[in-house]
Amino acid sequence: MTHRYGIEFEVPPALIAQQPVSPRDSAKLLVYRRADKTITDDYFYNLDKYLVPETTLVVNNSKVEQCRWLFPKQSALVSLPTSRASSTADFSGISASGPCESRGAVPNVRLTNNSRSFDGTASSPNSSEINDVEIFVLEKLDNRRIVAMVKPGRKFKLGKKLVLADGIEATVTAINDDGHRTLEFNLDHDSPMLKQYEHVPLPPYIAQNDSLEAEYQTVYAKQLGSKAAPTAGLHFTDKLLAKIRNSHAYAEVDLKVGLGTFAPLTEVQYKAGALHAESFEVSAENSHIITGAKHITAVGTTSLRTLESLPNRQPVSGQGFSGKTNIFIKPGYEFMNVDSLITNFHLPGTSLLLLVEAFVGSANELLRIYQHALKKQYRFYSFGDAMLII
């Protein structure tokens, strides 16, 4: 079944991968050939058998940062008055979940395996007992100030100084229209005392498990700053990557994956034809490789969005690129820079699925591919199996 925001399907809970396979490249690989509409089932460790001989493999080397800060339940979350902001303002009713929805951010995302979301409504305002305090860092302004989503929102009132743990305090210095708080800490972000509470965030459909933090990074991750992993790259092992690089050109881009990657597509975004903006950078060395490529295989939708945000492939002499992209790729889009795509199996109703539909070239064909994947018990989403479209 299809609708305006792409194909619709249901994934049995058993097929939503909660952890990666081991080794990484033993994941299943579905190969789809657009020319004759054939589907081949294989394993990711055989990827090199299907790559176009002259292709250049382009990956996103961004690394997921520890932007989910979790402070354990306390008998009380102490709020100390401060003169930094007017005490007459009361933003206790503002939450990060409600206003965020209009911008395509995460509506009621559950970042823990309990029932609370970033809306501060799960416990009574009169209760002195609270659940874990969560701070999801959206931006670091300097060594001590951040912009973040918080919960419980009712505790993070403007002008309040909060004791989050022994020796760790944060002052709410601003609340923007989205309900995001600006917090100023009494410690630097890299302080050992604070670092113990910082975690790599897993997707909301995966129970938080710090033992999976290393598995949620690609083997080539270098540039810290993403809120989520470029998951198509999680299937590569060092051995497989070395094998491919022996016979194919290789380049890296850096796109900072934002929190909006979890979000369902909104009507506002669809009408505007633009998504959440994400920062990207391509070094002069990698730009030279990319612009000289005869054929490009993008590893993941983030690599593809970066490449399609660059000027058309033309010889460039030592010129790098950087900027922000909000490119929205949907059916009807004409791809200029990418010829093949490696991607995972995505959530319905997301911009990622529309991008893949555009690349396949037909909603009916994409639905057939996904029905095949479900029948063959492919694992879905971030830690799931992969697809190569050639």
C-alpha positions in Angstrom: 0.0 0.0 0.0 1.2 3.5 -0.8 0.2 7.0 0.3 1.6 10.5 0.0 4.5 9.9 2.4 5.5 6.7 0.7 4.8 3.0 1.0 3.0 1.6 4.1 3.9 -1.7 5.7 4.0 -3.4 9.1 7.2 -4.8 10.6 6.7 -7.7 13.1 8.5 -6.8 16.4 10.7 -9.8 15.9 12.2 -8.2 12.8 13.1 -4.9 14.5 16.8 -5.5 15.2 17.7 -4.8 18.8 21.4 -5.5 18.3 23.7 -6.0 15.4 24.9 -9.4 14.1 28.4 -10.5 14.7 30.6 -10.1 12.7 29.1 -6.9 11.3 29.3 -8.0 7.7 27.3 -11.2 8.2 24.2 -9.1 7.9 21.9 -10.1 5.0 22.2 -8.1 1.7 19.4 -7.6 -0.7 20.6 -6.6 -4.1 18.1 -4.8 -6.4 19.0 -4.1 -10.1 16.9 -1.3 -11.5 17.7 -2.3 -15.1 15.9 -5.6 -15.0 14.1 -5.3 -11.6 15.7 -8.4 -10.2 16.2 -9.1 -6.5 19.2 -11.2 -5.2 19.6 -12.4 -1.6 23.1 -12.6 -0.2 25.3 -11.5 2.7 27.0 -8.2 3.2 30.5 -9.8 3.2 29.9 -10.5 -0.5 29.2 -6.8 -1.3 32.3 -6.4 -3.5 30.8 -9.0 -5.9 28.0 -6.6 -6.8 29.8 -3.2 -6.9 30.2 -1.7 -10.4 33.8 -2.2 -11.3 34.7 1.5 -11.8 32.6 2.8 -8.8 33.9 5.0 -6.1 32.7 4.1 -2.6 31.7 7.2 -0.6 31.0 6.9 3.2 30.0 9.3 5.9 32.7 9.3 8.6 30.8 11.2 11.2 30.9 9.8 14.7 28.0 9.7 17.2 28.7 11.9 20.3 27.6 11.2 23.8 24.7 13.6 23.7 22.2 11.7 25.9 22.9 12.7 29.5 21.2 10.6 32.1 21.1 11.4 35.8 19.6 8.7 38.1 16.5 9.0 40.1 16.8 11.0 43.3 14.5 11.7 46.2 14.2 15.2 45.0 15.6 17.3 42.1 16.7 20.4 44.0 15.9 23.8 42.4 17.9 26.7 43.7 16.8 30.3 42.9 19.2 32.4 40.9 19.3 36.0 39.8 20.4 35.1 36.3 16.8 35.4 34.9 13.5 36.9 36.0 11.7 34.8 38.5 8.3 36.0 37.2 8.5 33.9 34.0 7.0 30.5 34.2 7.6 28.1 31.4 6.9 24.9 33.3 4.2 23.9 30.9 6.5 24.1 27.9 7.9 20.7 26.8 10.4 19.7 24.2 8.0 17.2 22.7 5.0 19.3 21.7 6.5 22.4 20.0 9.2 20.2 18.4 6.6 18.4 16.3 6.0 21.4 14.1 9.6 21.5 13.0 9.9 17.8 12.3 11.9 17.0 15.4 11.2 14.0 17.6 7.6 13.9 18.8 7.5 12.1 22.1 10.7 10.2 21.5 11.4 7.6 24.2 15.1 7.5 24.7 15.0 5.1 27.6 13.2 1.8 27.9 10.6 3.2 30.3 7.4 5.0 29.4 8.5 8.5 29.8 9.0 11.0 27.0 10.4 14.5 26.8 7.2 16.0 28.0 7.6 16.1 31.8 4.1 14.7 32.4 4.7 11.2 33.6 4.8 12.1 37.3 2.7 14.4 39.4 3.9 17.9 39.9 3.3 17.4 43.6 5.5 14.3 43.9 8.9 14.6 45.4 9.9 11.3 43.7 11.0 11.6 40.1 12.3 9.3 37.4 15.6 9.6 35.7 16.4 13.2 34.6 17.4 13.2 30.9 19.2 16.0 29.0 19.5 15.5 25.2 22.2 17.8 23.9 21.3 19.5 20.7 24.2 22.0 20.6 27.2 22.9 22.6 27.6 26.7 22.8 30.9 26.6 24.7 32.6 24.5 27.3 29.8 24.9 29.8 26.7 26.0 27.9 24.4 23.7 25.9 21.0 23.8 24.2 19.0 20.7 25.0 15.8 18.8 25.2 15.0 18.0 28.8 12.7 15.9 31.0 10.9 16.3 33.2 10.3 19.7 31.5 8.3 21.1 34.5 11.5 21.0 36.6 13.6 23.0 34.2 12.1 26.4 34.7 13.7 29.6 33.5 16.1 31.0 36.1 16.4 27.8 38.2 19.6 26.2 39.2 19.3 22.4 39.3 21.4 20.0 41.3 21.5 17.0 39.0 24.0 14.9 40.9 26.6 15.4 43.6 28.7 18.3 42.5 26.9 18.8 39.2 24.7 21.9 38.8 22.9 23.4 35.8 21.2 26.8 35.5 18.3 27.3 33.0 19.3 30.6 31.3 16.8 30.5 28.4 13.9 28.6 26.9 13.2 29.0 23.2 9.9 28.7 21.3 10.5 24.9 20.8 10.8 24.4 24.5 14.5 23.7 24.2 16.5 24.9 27.2 19.8 26.7 27.3 21.7 25.3 30.3 24.9 26.5 31.9 26.8 24.0 34.0 29.3 24.5 36.8 31.6 22.0 35.1 33.2 21.7 31.7 31.5 19.1 29.4 34.7 17.0 29.4 34.9 16.9 33.2 35.3 13.3 34.4 32.6 14.0 37.0 30.1 14.8 34.2 31.3 12.4 31.6 30.1 9.4 33.7 26.5 10.5 33.0 27.0 11.0 29.2 25.9 8.2 26.8 25.7 7.6 23.1 21.9 7.7 22.2 20.4 4.7 20.6 17.3 5.0 18.4 14.0 5.2 20.2 12.9 1.7 19.1 16.0 0.1 20.7 16.4 -0.3 24.5 19.3 1.9 25.7 22.2 -0.4 26.4 25.7 1.1 26.9 27.3 -2.1 25.8 26.1 -1.4 22.3 27.8 2.1 22.1 30.8 0.8 20.2 28.6 -1.2 17.9 26.6 2.0 17.1 29.7 3.5 15.4 31.1 2.7 12.0 34.6 1.3 11.8 35.7 4.5 9.9 34.0 7.0 12.3 36.3 10.0 12.9 34.4 13.3 13.0 32.5 13.7 16.3 29.2 15.5 16.2 26.3 13.3 15.1 23.2 12.5 17.1 22.6 9.2 15.3 24.8 6.8 13.3 24.9 6.7 9.5 23.6 3.2 9.9 24.3 1.7 6.4 28.0 1.9 7.3 27.6 -0.2 10.4 27.8 -3.4 8.2 31.5 -2.8 7.2 34.3 -4.5 9.0 37.9 -3.4 8.6 38.7 -6.5 6.6 35.8 -6.0 4.1 36.6 -2.3 3.7 40.3 -3.1 3.0 39.2 -5.6 0.4 37.0 -3.2 -1.4 39.6 -0.4 -1.2 42.1 -2.7 -3.0 39.9 -2.6 -6.1 37.8 0.5 -5.8 38.4 4.2 -5.2 37.2 5.4 -1.8 36.2 8.8 -0.4 34.8 10.1 2.9 32.4 12.9 3.6 31.2 14.3 7.0 27.6 15.0 7.5 26.5 15.5 11.1 23.4 13.4 11.5 20.7 15.3 13.4 18.0 14.3 15.7 15.4 14.8 12.9 16.6 11.6 11.4 14.3 9.7 13.8 11.3 11.9 13.0 8.3 11.2 10.8 7.8 13.5 7.9 5.5 16.5 8.6 3.1 18.3 6.3 5.0 21.5 6.8 8.2 19.8 5.5 6.4 18.2 2.6 4.9 21.4 1.4 8.1 23.4 2.0 10.2 20.8 0.1 12.9 21.1 2.8 14.0 19.0 5.8 15.9 19.8 9.0 19.3 21.3 8.2 22.4 19.3 8.8 26.0 20.4 8.6 28.4 18.8 6.1 32.0 19.0 5.1 34.0 17.5 2.3 37.8 18.0 2.4 39.7 19.1 -0.7 41.4 15.6 -0.9 38.0 13.8 -0.9 36.5 16.4 -3.2 39.2 15.6 -5.7 38.4 11.9 -5.6 34.6 12.5 -5.8 34.7 14.9 -8.7 36.9 12.6 -10.7 34.7 9.6 -10.2 33.1 7.8 -13.1 30.5 6.1 -10.9 29.6 6.7 -7.3 28.2 4.2 -4.7 26.9 6.2 -1.7 26.9 4.3 1.6 23.8 5.5 3.3 21.2 8.2 2.8 23.4 10.7 4.7 26.3 10.2 2.2 23.8 10.5 -0.6 22.3 13.8 0.7 25.8 15.2 1.1 26.8 14.3 -2.5 23.5 15.6 -3.9 24.1 18.9 -2.1 27.4 19.4 -3.9 27.8 21.1 -7.3 27.6 18.7 -10.2 30.7 16.5 -10.6 33.2 18.7 -12.4 37.0 18.6 -12.1 37.9 20.7 -9.0 41.4 21.7 -8.2 41.9 21.2 -4.5 38.6 22.7 -3.5 36.7 21.5 -0.4 33.1 22.1 0.4 31.2 22.8 3.6 27.9 24.1 4.6 24.4 23.0 5.6 21.9 21.0 3.6 18.1 20.7 4.1 17.7 18.8 0.8 14.4 16.9 0.5 14.7 14.1 -2.0 11.4 12.5 -3.0 9.9 10.8 -6.0 10.6 12.7 -9.2 14.0 13.9 -8.0 16.8 13.7 -10.7 20.0 12.3 -9.1 23.0 14.2 -10.3 25.9 12.7 -8.3 25.0 9.2 -7.1 24.7 6.1 -9.2 24.3 3.3 -6.6 23.1 3.3 -3.0 23.7 1.1 0.0 21.0 1.6 2.6 19.1 -0.1 5.5 15.4 -0.8 5.6 13.6 2.3 6.9 10.6 3.3 9.0 7.4 4.1 7.0 6.3 7.7 6.8 9.9 9.1 6.9 11.8 11.2 4.4 14.4 8.4 4.2 11.9 6.0 2.7 10.8 8.6 0.1 14.5 9.1 -0.8 14.8 5.4 -1.4 11.6 5.3 -3.4 13.0 8.1 -5.6 16.2 6.1 -6.1 14.4 2.9 -6.9 12.1 4.9 -9.3 8.8 3.3 -8.4 6.6 3.1 -5.3 5.3 -0.3 -6.5 8.8 -1.6 -6.9 9.9 -0.4 -3.5 6.8 -2.1 -2.0 7.7 -5.3 -3.8 11.2 -5.1 -2.4 10.0 -4.5 1.1 7.5 -7.3 0.9 10.3 -9.6 -0.3 12.5 -8.5 2.6 9.7 -9.2 5.1 9.0 -12.6 3.6 12.7 -13.5 3.8 12.9 -12.4 7.4 15.3 -9.5 6.8 16.0 -7.5 10.0 14.8 -3.8 9.9 16.1 -0.4 10.9 19.4 0.8 12.5 20.9 -2.6 13.5 19.1 -4.4 10.7 20.2 -5.8 7.3 21.2 -3.9 4.1 20.1 -3.3 0.6 22.2 -2.4 -2.5 20.4 -0.6 -5.3 22.4 -0.6 -8.6 
